[in-house]
Amino acid sequence: MSGHSKWANIKVKKGKTDAIRGSVFTKIGRELAIAVKQGGPDPNNNSRLRDVIAKAKQNNMPSDNIMRSIRKASGELDAVNYEEITYEGYAAGGVAIIVEALTDNRNRTAGEVRHIFDKYGGAMGQNGCVSFMFNKKGVIIADKKGFSEDDMMMIVLDAGAEDLVTDEDVFEIYTQPSEMGEVADRLRKAGVNVLSQNIDMLSDVQIDPGEHLESVQKLIEKMEENDDVQNVYHNAILPEIEEEE
């Protein structure tokens, strides 16, 4: 995991989140629905729901919205049934792309995802064509203030995490996906300021898009803007984007 930095990307996504908050709340609402459907409405007994609630709060989603989504999914209110679908393919320059979607219309979403791949020089493939390059991990971002790297390493290992990477102004902590929420809670109890926690797909094989950079960036951007798409993972080496003031 050494050298892999997620903090710059998270800050960029946070800026986008602020700009398209309504769309983000809709996407998180669908995640809440799926989590409740799979494990029930009690976050104490449903680790996935607990993680999605943490994500909702991280994105400043109002508590009323969170509870309404949970009530809908548990049958107290009219609910829409969403299906989880994963698409895989390549962007221009051989960049691997994984798209996770939650949809109430499989044909619509498949058509839209395929169109974005085709429009920006990519190609949608069969499931498994790129996922073998990626490992799913929990990624926790923690504030460095008040902790040395040695101190944080001891706390992180005691909390059950797998790895620690020190960035310029944050610690990046890696866990098994199923253990991310519990590790984050243990870090908080140890006095660590957890800035974010997300599931990510990380690849050891990084691709420089070269002359295809603009097409790759546009493909990723359009995928993320699609209402049915929840997450887009890739192995492209992209330039860091400065936060907007």
Buried (B, 14 or more C-beta within 10 A) or exposed (E): BEEBBBBBBBBBBBEBBEEEEEBBBEBBBBBBBBBBBEBBBEBEEBBBBBBBBBBBEBBEBEEEBBBBBBBBBBEEEEBEEBEBBBBBBBBBBBBBBBBBBBBEEEEEBBEBBBEBBEEBBBEBBEEEBBBEBBBBBBBBBBEBEEBEEEEBBEBBEEBBBBBBBBEEEBBBBBBBBEBBBBBBBBBEEBEBBBBBBBBBBBBEEEBEBEEBBEBBBBBBEBBBEBBBBBBBBBBBEBEEEEEEE
